[in-house]
Amino acid sequence: MERQSEQVIGPKWLQRLHEWRVQNVSDKMFLLVLAFLVGLLSAVAAYVLHGLINIIVALLTGKFATDSYNWLYLVYPVVGIWLTSLFVRYIVKDNISHGITRILYAISSNRSRIKAHNTWSSVIASAITIGFGGSVGAEAPIVLTGSAIGSNLGKLFRMDNKTLMTLVGCGAAGAIAGIFKAPIAGLVFTLEVLMIDLTMASLLPILVSCVTATCFTYIFSGNAVMFSFQLDSDWTVERIPASILLGVTCGLVSLYFIRTMNACEDMFARFKDKPYVRLAIGGAILSTLIFVFPSLYGEGYHSINLLLNGKTEADWNQILEGSLFYGHSEYIIIYIGLVLLTKVFATSATNGGGGCGGTFAPSLFIGCFTGFLFSRLWNIHQIGVYVPEKNFSLLGMAGVMSGVMHAPLTGIFLIAEITSGYNLFMPLMIVAVSSYLTISIFEPNGIYGLRLAKQGKLVTHHTDHAVLTLMSLDSVIERDFQAVDPDMELGQMVHKISRSHNSVLPVTDAAGTLLGEINIIKIRHVVFRTELYNHFRASQLMSEPDATLSDSTPMTQVMKIFERTQADWLPVIDESNHLKGYISRKRMYDMYRKMVHDFSQD
């Protein structure tokens, strides 16, 4: 890591602190200090958010009847979405949805820089949304908050881009570790989902952040785990077929989740400029679903715990409380199946209507319901050896998470850590891998990277592709070009050629539209013949460029175009065909080699 000599712009005390740090603390040691601070602040943010959610839920639903339906379920979710949309529109004044996708975008396209308001805005917005019943998760907002803390601490001390990326990863890892008290899952999540390479330079800071966040979460909230689980029946080899089939089922459910979510988001995007139409549609869908299926209220962790801890039919039938199905235990399978199918619509309606939340918790929720439904149907039809509903509910959580996020290791370690279910490590691996392999047939990317992958902006572990994704097209454009008019005579062009820094002269009209280009090397046989200066005009000497680049062309595509055309210079134009500048193949390759060197250094 290169030492930063640039002064910090800000208060004098901050400048003095920066100068003292440069003189007395090495960059590697200071990165560990920042990682510790990021882990601590991420744990605080997670504790505050869950505390706010619990307070709001207790105030709103603490006295709800359990043996009948509750009409206020039709009101609270709409109010929550409305308050959140007002907060975002008039206070934040920025889009804060799709938290983890925004982190991936910041890494790939914004040099790991995340806006300062993201250190607090997502906490408040998601607390309002979820507390009032929004059927989303708090994890993605907290991950965005943690990454924003890391990014802004790095910017405060003028750390380089590679260090900023590491600090963003520290924030995300610390957030996951703090929320679930799962340090290994936090580390693996950063590796799998954010695609941050696990080099020696990034491993230790991320570990420091994970351990710090986990320790402080224990200090804040004690030893209680998010999901209590006790293994009743040890896993046996005879259950391998059921585990594989559950994994395949989870993969198909994950595919349903991703495809339906994207379809719903596209539907709400049509009303992007009509917030009250979105509120009306999203609020109506969400409140109706929650009224019929109260299990969809909020994160749904209470329902997950009921399925994980149930031992008798009476225990599992508690999931019907507060719904129209109460007292009809014979319909529990239908209820579970309908909740599983409608959860994705409730989540989409929450975010589409103007709420704020993520898909992390919904994937756990759907996975738990999938595992329970699968095992119940398996046992009813006596397909094979008996499978415990509790165990398979747990395995389903890992399966759907692995499929939705394309992160099997995260699913395995997270579920094992948050439930202390290490005795189920083997079936967790079988289900997670089976789910991942199943959905990979249909979707090459997880839900967080899907949209960026379509735009060619997703950073991956493939070093060559990652470097090209991180390269900015705008940074390699050379704008100091000598444009000529199509009617300009050769004699006048000679003066342009003498001042040109490249081997081509663009021919443009008065509006700056590219008409063609003149290759200086190809006209050298007439350039030195002064008697021809009045006989040739630019329009006679110009030719079509080998190819043109759009200002939105991904760098991976730019590299392929250069390889195909073997051109030394290529013009970059905007949507109106106006010339923005030229890209030199030599300069692009020089920058590429430098970034590969920096990217690969520990």
PyMOL commands that set and color helices and strands:
alter all, ss='L'
color gray80, all
select helices_A, chain A and resi 12-24+27-61+71-74+76-92+99-109+116-119+121-131+139-156+161-180+183-192+200-221+237-269+275-292+294-296+301-309+313-320+329-352+360-380+389-405+408-419+422-440+450-454+463-470+473-476+490-499+521-527+530-532+538-541+555-565+585-600
alter helices_A, ss='H'
color red, helices_A
select strands_A, chain A and resi 477-478+504-508+514-519+549-550+569-573+579-584
alter strands_A, ss='S'
color yellow, strands_A
deselect
rebuild
show_as cartoon
